[in-house]
Amino acid sequence: MADDKTLRSPADSSRIAMGEDYEVACWTDKFGVDREALQKAVDAVGNSASAVEAHLKS
């Protein structure tokens, strides 16, 4: 049976993979932002989840 990626959390919880829709959905839900805001944060500080979280809180 194939994996259902919609039911998974990020494989590496310290990095944000913008190329994986299920990961983007997880992170946008966690941070309470839309995909565009998440992408802008990743562009600004890189794909470290902690750096993105700090950036979004500032």
C-alpha positions as CSV (number, residue, x, y, z in Angstrom):
1,M,0.0,0.0,0.0
2,A,1.3,3.5,-0.9
3,D,2.1,6.0,1.8
4,D,-0.5,8.7,2.3
5,K,1.6,11.8,2.7
6,T,-1.4,13.8,3.8
7,L,-1.4,11.9,7.1
8,R,2.2,12.5,7.9
9,S,4.2,15.2,9.7
10,P,7.5,16.4,8.4
11,A,10.2,13.8,8.3
12,D,12.8,16.2,9.6
13,S,11.0,18.4,12.1
14,S,14.0,20.9,12.1
15,R,13.6,21.8,8.4
16,I,10.8,23.1,6.3
17,A,10.5,21.5,2.8
18,M,8.5,23.9,0.7
19,G,8.4,21.4,-2.1
20,E,6.3,18.9,-0.2
21,D,2.6,20.0,0.1
22,Y,2.0,17.9,3.2
23,E,4.9,19.5,5.0
24,V,3.8,23.0,3.9
25,A,0.3,22.2,5.3
26,C,1.7,21.0,8.6
27,W,3.9,24.1,9.0
28,T,1.3,26.6,7.9
29,D,-1.1,25.1,10.5
30,K,1.5,25.1,13.2
31,F,2.5,28.7,12.6
32,G,-1.0,30.0,11.7
33,V,0.1,31.5,8.4
34,D,-0.7,30.9,4.8
35,R,1.7,29.4,2.2
36,E,2.9,32.8,0.9
37,A,3.8,34.0,4.4
38,L,5.7,30.8,5.1
39,Q,7.5,31.0,1.8
40,K,8.5,34.6,2.5
41,A,9.9,33.6,5.9
42,V,11.8,30.7,4.4
43,D,13.2,33.0,1.8
44,A,14.3,35.5,4.5
45,V,15.9,33.2,7.0
46,G,16.3,29.8,5.4
47,N,14.5,26.5,6.0
48,S,15.3,26.0,9.7
49,A,12.0,25.6,11.5
50,S,13.2,27.4,14.6
51,A,14.5,30.4,12.5
52,V,11.3,30.6,10.6
53,E,9.3,30.5,13.8
54,A,11.4,33.2,15.4
55,H,11.0,35.3,12.2
56,L,7.3,34.9,12.1
57,K,7.0,35.9,15.8
58,S,9.0,39.1,15.3
